[in-house]
Structures are given as C-alpha cells and as structure tokens.
Amino acid sequence: MPVPDFVLELRRHVGTAHLWLSGVSAVVFDANDRILLGRRADTGRWAVISGILDPGEQPAVAAIREVAEETGIRVEVDALVSALSGDEITYPNGDRASYLDLTFRCRYLDGAAHVADDESLEVAWFPSDVLPEDLQETSRQRIADALAYDPATGPRFIR
C-alpha cells in the first residue's frame, strides 16, 4: 500500500514508533443500493475504500479523492456516519499506528469502477445483504454504520 509522503518523512524521524493518524473510509452506494468494495493488494481481503488524510486536507474531500484514486469513479459525500478510533496495528516492517477513522456514506455519481492504482487487486459492487465472506471486520462495521445512519440521530461516536 502506498504510504503518504508525510508519513514517510515522519518515519525517518521516529522510526517504527507508534503514530496516531487520521483516516477516512467511504461506503459508496450506487442507485441500486449496492456497495463498492476493493480487494486489497496487501491482505487479499475485500474492504471499503479508505486512506490517510493529507496534512490540512478536509476529511470529506479526502474520501472523495481516495475513491477516485482507487476506483476511478466520482462520488458525492452524503453524511459522516461514524468517527471512531481503532486498535494499534503493527505492520510487517514493524511500523506501529492507530487511526481515527471518519466513515462517510457516499453516493455514486459517474464513471466505471475499475482498479485505478496498486492498492487493490479488483473492485466490484455488492448488494448490501450479500457481502463477501472475506470482508475485513472493520469494513463490515463501517458498512453497518452507513446502513444504520439516521440523520435525526447523527453519526456514531461511541461503540
């Protein structure tokens, strides 16, 4: 998975020390309420489209950018559906990180979904009730948050 330049620069100073990073996830729905997923190149598992915010980048803009970079489609953000932190991750190279994930419910606008970078092996649309078995657990929860989102109660901040 490509690591943003600013993270590479941080790693030059802090080595593998634990970093706290902000990320975004996009749960993208098409007109038939199917959900767009990518099969990750690093794990081989299906996941919602996600990525790390660049310094100073607005989160909703980052979600739109990540979807375009990874799948070649254009989306519009409908709502922030959750803002939650995850457990510490240790990567194979020893780098440690935790992420504040901002999950957005997004609506497909146009374009043909395809693998547009080296982060995914394939991309595909799935009915929300027929998700792949090898879906990452974090993505399963983010999809559940997007499906349960109610504008009257707002996004989920506690699990």
Secondary structure, DSSP 8 states (H G I E B T S, - for coil): ----HHHHHHHHHHTT--EEEEEEEEEEE-TT-EEEEEEETTT--EE-EEEE--TT--HHHHHHHHHHHHHS-EEEEEEEEEEEE---EE-TTS-EEEEEEEEEEEEEEES-----STTEEEEEEEETTS--TTB-HHHHHHHHHHHH--TTT--B---
